Amino acid sequence: MTRPRNLTFPVIAILVVFGSLLGIVVIQTFIVQNRVQLDAVSSELAEAQALNQELRLEVIELEAPERILEAASSRLGMIRPAERTYLPGIDPDLEAILQPSTTGDPFGPAPLSDALVERFSQTLRASGVITSEDFVSSGNGDS
């Protein structure tokens, strides 16, 4: 009599081997798909960085003072002045302007010194803003 062979162990072993191989194939498929997606995202990132660099260069070119002056003159018809005129400032060599008195109105005008009034009138006369007849100095800034 022959004994029936127990086939359970070989069948289970074969199923485990095939299941393991199938699992490896599925995992490799997911890895390949993720690599393809990663490559696509990397190429999009490289394109976006290149575009960003181009746009930064364009901004630098558009902000250049020479281009702005050219656009202002050609498109808007603006012209550059031949010379700049500056308003006269206070000469630091003059004596200090008197501070407002604490007894009078604290928000009112401070009295001006005679030297400051005279220097201001000389500056205005020299610049041609007024003539000597237009300005009368009274000493304390009142007319």
C-alpha positions in Angstrom: 0.0 0.0 0.0 1.1 3.4 -0.8 0.7 6.2 1.4 -1.1 9.3 0.2 1.4 12.1 0.0 0.6 15.3 1.9 0.6 18.1 -0.7 -0.3 20.9 1.7 3.2 22.1 2.4 4.5 22.2 -1.2 1.3 24.1 -2.3 1.6 26.6 0.5 5.3 27.1 -0.3 4.6 27.7 -3.9 1.8 30.2 -3.1 4.1 32.1 -0.7 6.8 32.3 -3.4 4.4 33.5 -6.1 2.7 35.9 -3.6 6.1 37.3 -2.7 7.0 37.7 -6.3 3.7 39.4 -7.1 4.2 41.8 -4.1 7.7 42.7 -5.4 6.3 43.4 -8.8 3.6 45.6 -7.4 6.0 47.5 -5.2 8.4 48.1 -8.1 5.5 49.4 -10.2 4.7 51.9 -7.6 8.3 53.0 -7.3 8.6 53.4 -11.1 5.3 55.5 -11.2 6.6 57.7 -8.3 9.9 58.2 -10.1 8.1 59.3 -13.3 6.0 61.7 -11.3 9.1 63.0 -9.5 10.8 63.5 -12.8 7.8 65.4 -14.1 7.7 67.6 -11.0 11.5 68.2 -11.2 11.3 69.3 -14.8 8.4 71.6 -14.0 10.4 73.0 -11.1 13.4 73.6 -13.4 11.2 75.3 -16.0 9.6 77.5 -13.3 13.1 78.5 -11.9 14.3 79.4 -15.4 11.1 81.5 -16.0 11.6 83.1 -12.6 15.2 84.0 -13.5 14.1 85.4 -16.8 11.4 87.5 -15.1 13.9 88.8 -12.5 16.2 89.9 -15.3 13.3 91.6 -17.1 12.4 93.4 -13.8 16.0 94.6 -13.4 16.0 95.8 -17.1 12.7 97.6 -16.6 13.8 99.3 -13.4 17.0 100.6 -15.0 17.0 104.4 -14.7 18.2 104.9 -18.3 15.1 102.9 -19.6 12.8 104.9 -17.3 14.2 108.2 -18.6 13.9 107.0 -22.2 10.3 105.8 -21.7 9.4 109.1 -20.0 10.8 111.2 -22.8 9.6 109.0 -25.8 6.2 107.9 -24.6 5.2 110.6 -22.2 6.9 113.6 -23.8 8.8 114.6 -20.6 12.0 116.5 -20.9 14.9 116.8 -18.5 15.6 120.3 -17.1 18.7 122.0 -18.3 19.8 122.8 -14.7 18.5 122.3 -11.3 17.5 125.2 -9.1 17.9 124.8 -5.4 16.2 127.0 -2.8 18.6 128.8 -0.5 19.1 127.1 2.9 19.9 128.5 6.3 23.6 129.3 6.7 25.0 127.4 9.7 27.4 130.3 10.4 24.5 132.6 11.3 23.5 132.9 14.9 20.8 130.5 16.1 17.1 131.3 15.6 15.6 132.5 18.8 13.3 130.0 20.5 9.7 131.0 21.2 9.3 132.7 24.6 7.8 130.7 27.4 5.7 133.7 28.5 3.9 134.3 25.2 2.0 132.1 22.9 3.9 128.7 22.7 2.4 128.0 19.3 3.0 131.4 17.8 6.0 132.4 15.6 9.3 133.0 17.2 11.0 136.4 16.8 13.8 136.4 14.3 17.2 137.9 14.9 18.3 140.9 12.9 21.3 138.9 11.5 19.0 136.2 10.2 16.6 138.6 8.6 19.4 140.5 7.0 21.1 137.3 5.7 17.7 136.1 4.3 17.1 139.4 2.5 20.6 139.3 1.0 20.0 135.8 -0.2 16.7 136.7 -1.8 18.2 139.8 -3.4 21.2 137.8 -4.7 18.9 135.2 -6.3 16.8 137.9 -8.0 13.6 136.9 -6.2 13.1 140.4 -4.7 14.7 143.8 -5.2 16.0 145.9 -2.3 12.8 148.0 -2.4 10.5 145.0 -2.0 12.0 143.9 1.4 12.0 146.1 4.4 13.7 144.8 7.5 12.1 145.8 10.8 14.5 143.9 13.1 12.0 141.4 14.7 10.3 139.9 11.6 7.2 142.1 11.8 6.2 144.3 8.8 
